[in-house]
Amino acid sequence: MRYIDAEGKVEVWSGSIQPHDVWLIKGEFRFEVCFNRYYQLIRKGGAVLVKFVADIAKKAELCPIGVVNWRNVKRQVQANIVELIRHVGKHRRQWKFELKARYFNPTVRTRQQIENDNPGGIVRGTWLELAKYWYSGQSKKYADNGREARAMLSHLHTNGSTSFANSRDEFECHTCLFLVYLEMEHGREPGGYEFFDRTHKTKDEVYPENTNTQELIDMAKSKIDASVASSSSSKPRIEVEDEVFNELIYDKDKSNQKPVGYGFGVKRSDVMGVHALLRKKGIASEMNNDNNDLKVKFARHKKETAKLIMRLSSSVSDLLTAVQNGHVSPETLAATNSSLRTITAQVSQYSIDSLNYI
């Protein structure tokens, strides 16, 4: 990945880059991080940033784990983190989960043994608060709900630690040399059906046992083949696959469901709504450029109008003073009238420009 120092000098770093490597760097610097079209972190730079954020979540002075709810963390502490990164809450929960899985086993260890086994890097008071919460009724309720939810899972992905965002990126292109992708594997975004099939198979090309994945795939294949055979249109097969897959995988009420196979931070509207349609048609970037042009015009008119209002305010003030003193000259009236005419013309022109732009 690319490392850029304060003077703009660029170096390519290879090998493992851990959070402590980043903390130890002195002076101002930047790492180049890549995002996909859904603003998800991808490739090596994304992995380094994710590890760094997770490391922040493990530092008690930056992100205390003794507080049960992220919303109850001190506002100043929240501000210091959220101002930069919004993923800390997720990694904070993951860190608490890892600690509980490693240290909390009430059938083998007593509460006092758990409290005395204070991990390094965690303040004693914070550790005691966390252990107290683990033994609370609220924690037990959440744990029971989690077990029930996991038992209801009918499909298990086989992507391992690789994020869906990186898997999608690898589907489109591969063979990376100095952050330049030299070969295109498919040259397009994967369809919902083919990506689901790809990320729910094991290395042996079979689906996990005790899941409904094989049944779903077989049903989808049957419906896709039937739909393609009966269709008289020239619709691409991948579109037919996605239509069938969406009908099978989602409930009829699609409003609150997250898109399958996209991971953290992606909404249904990003994939299937207006934003997705505009992006596919290449309109989204044009609209962004148009919006930027409009913002520049508005800022210019706002600045010019502010100057005119100050000029008008000065003229009106002079007029009122002259009226109070009984010395209203033609020059004072002309100056006030000129200011009024100028600002009226300016506002009218701005309205005309806005209509022409639309």
N, C-alpha and C positions, 0 to 999 in steps of 0.2 A: 504494500500500500504506500501511497505518497505521503511524505512528511514535509511540511513547509515551515521554515523558521521565520523569525520576525523580519528578516531582511528579504524574504521571498525566495530564498534558496530552496530548491526542491531535491529531495532524496527519496529513493525507493527502498522501503524497508521490507525485508523478507523474514521468514521464520516466525516463531511464536512471539506475540506481543501481548504481555499480560498487564493487568491494571497497575501493578507496582512499577512497571516500566514507564507508564504514563505519569504516575505521581512523581517519579524521580527526575523527570525532565525539567531543567531550569529555564527560565525565560519564557517569552511568548512563542507559541508554536501552534500549528494546526495539523490535523490528520484529515486526509481527503476521504469522505464517507459517501457511499453511493446509496440512492433510494430508487425504488421502483415507481411506477405510475400511481400507486396507491400510497405513496409516501412511507413505505416500509423499508427498514434497513436491509441491505443485501451485501453480499460478497465480504471480503475480509475486513474492510473498514467498518461495515455494519456489525460484524462479530466483535471487533475490538470495542466499539462503543457500547454494545450490549453488556459486555463483561465489565466495562468501566462503570456503567450505571448500576449493575448488580453489586459492584464493590461499594458504591456510595450507600446502597440500601443496607449494607452490613456494618457501616460505621455509626456507632451509637451517637457520636457528637453531631452527626449530620442527619441521621434518620433513626430516632429511637424506636426500638422494637417492643418496648414494654407497653406502649399505648396500644390498646386493642384496635381502635378504629383510626384509619389515616386522617379522618376529618377532625379528630381530637388532638392531633399533633399540633404543637404551638404554631400559630400563624406565621411567625417570623421564620421558623425552621422550614415550614412549607414554602414560604416565599423564596427562600434561598435555593430550594431545589426545583420547584415547579417553574420558576422563572427561566430555568435552563432546559429541564427535561421532564416530560410528563409520564415516563415509563417507570419512575422510581417506585410508585405505589405497587405496581405489579411485582417488581423484583423484591420489594419489602415483604409482600405476602409469601413469595416463594422462599425467601430466606427463613421466615418464621416456620414454614412447613418443613424445611430441611432440618431445622433445629429440633422441632418436635419429633420428627421421624428418628432422629439420631439419639435423643436423650430421654424422651418421654415413653416409658414402658411401665405403667403402674402395676402390672401383674408380676414384674420381676424386681422392680426397685421401689423404695419408699419415697414419699415426697421429700423427706429430709435429705436422702441420698441425691435426688435430682437437684435440689437447691444447692447442695454442697459441690456439685460437679459443674462449677461455673466455667464455661468456655472462655478461652483467651480472646481478648478484644471486646468483651461485653461487660459493661459496668455492673457491679454486684447488685445494686438496687434495681437496675433494669431487668436483670436475670430473675430476681425474686418476683418481680411483678409479672413476668411472662409465665413462670412456673405456677404462680397463684391463679392465673387465667386458665391454664391448661386443666386445672382441677375444678374449675367453675362449671355450673350447670349450662351456661351459655356455650362454652367450648364443647361440651359433650353433645349438645343439641346440634351444633354445626358439624361435628364429626359424624354423627348419625346421618344427617342429611347428605353429607358428602358420600358416605358409603352407599346409601340408597341410590343416589344419582349415578355413581360409577357402575352399580349393578344393572342399571337400566340401559347402559350404553350398548347399542346393537352393532356398532361399527368401530373398529380400532385402527387408526392409521399406523403405518409401518415406516414413517418418515424419520423416526428416531429424534436425534437432537437437531437435525437440519430443519430450518424453518420452512413453512410453505412458501414464503416470499423467495427464499433462495432456490427452492425446487422449481418454482415457476421461472425464475431467471435462468436456471440451468436448462430448462426445457426449451427456452427460446435460443440460447446461445451457450457455447462452451469453448474450451481451450483458451485460457487466459494467459497473456504474457505482458507483464508490466501494466496491468489494468486495461489492456486492450484486447477485446475478444476477437480472435482471428477467424473462428469458424461459427457458422450459424447452424444449430441443430435442427430447429424447425422454422425459425424466423417469424414466429407468431406466438401470441398468448395461447396457452392450452385451454381447451374447452372444459366445461365442468365435468362431463362424463369421463373423458379420457384422463383428466388429472386425478379424479377420485379413484379410478381403476389403478393408476400408476402409483399412488401413494397409499394404497391399502393392500398391496401385495407384498409378500415376503421375498427374499432373495431367490427362493425356489419357485417363484411365480405362482404361489398359492395364497389363498386368503386365510387369515387367522381363524383358528378353531373357536367354537362357541360364540360365533358372531353370525349376523344375518347378511354379511357382505356378499357371499357367493349367490345367495338367493336374489338379492337386489340386482346384482350385475346380470344374472341370467334373465331376470324379468326385463331389465332395461334393453338388453340385446334383442330379445324377442320383439319388444315394442318398436325398437328402432328399425329393425329389418322390415317389419310389417308396415311401418309408416313410410319408409323409403320406397317399398314396392307399390304402395297404393297412391303415392303422391305423383301428380302430373306436372308439378312445378320443377324448376331447376334449382331448388334451394340446396345449398351445400350440405353434405352429410353432417358436418360438425354442428350446424345449426339445428338439424333434426335431433341429433344426439342430446344437445343441451336442452331442447324443449321437453323431450321425454324424461331426461334426468331430473329437471326441475319439478316436473309433475310428480315424480316418484319420491324425491328426497324431501320436499317441503310440504308442509300442511297447506290447506286452502287459505288459512289466514297467514299471509306472508309478511305482514306489516312489521312484526317485532323479531323476526328470525335473522340470525347472522348468516352471511353467505358461507356455504360449506367449502373448505379448502383454501381459505384466504388468510386465516390467522388473525393476529391481534390488530385492532384499529381500523378494519375495513367494514363499511356498512353495506347493506343491501342496495341502497341507492347508488353507491359507487360502482357496483357491478352490473346491476340490472335496471337502474333508473335513468333519469334524464342525463346525469353526468356521464354515465357509460355510453349512452347513445351519441352524445355530442363528441366524446373523445374518439369513438370509432369513426365518426364522420369527419374528424379533423376540424370541428368547429370550435371546440373548447379553447384551443390556443389562440384562435382568431378573436374570440370574445375577450380573452384575457388581455390581448394587445389593445383592443378597442377600449376596454375598461381603463387601462393605464393611460391611454390618450385622453380620455374624458377626465380622469383625475388630474392630469397636468393642466388641462384647460380650466377646470374648476378652481384649482389652486391659483392660477394666474388671475382669473376674474375676481376671486376673493380678495387677493392682494390689492388689485387696482381699485375695487369697490371700497375697501377700507381706507385707502388714501383719499378717495372722493368724499367719503363720509366725514373724514377729519377736516377736509377743506370746507365742506358745507357747514359743519359745526362751527368753524371759525367765522364764516361769513354771517351765520345767524346770530352768533354772539356779538359780532360788531354791530349788526343791525339793531339788536335789542338795546345795546348800550347807547347807540345814537338816538333811538326812540325815547329812552329814559331822559337823555340830556336835551331832547328837543332839537337835535341837529341832524336830521335825516337827509343826507346828500344824495344826488342822483348816482354818484359813483358807488355808494354803499348799496343802494338798491340794485344797481346793475351787477355788482359782484355777487350778491346773493342769488339773483335770477340766473346768472351764468352757472353757478355751482349746481343749482337745481336742475337746469337743462342738461348739464353734462352727466350728472349721476343718473338721470332718467334715461338718457340715451344709452349709457353703459349697461344698465339693467335690461333694457329692451334688446340690445345687441346680444347679451348673454342668453336671453330666452330664445332668440332666433337661431343662435348657434346650436343650442341644445336640441331644438326641433329639427334642424338640418342634420344633426348627428344621428338622431333616431331615425 
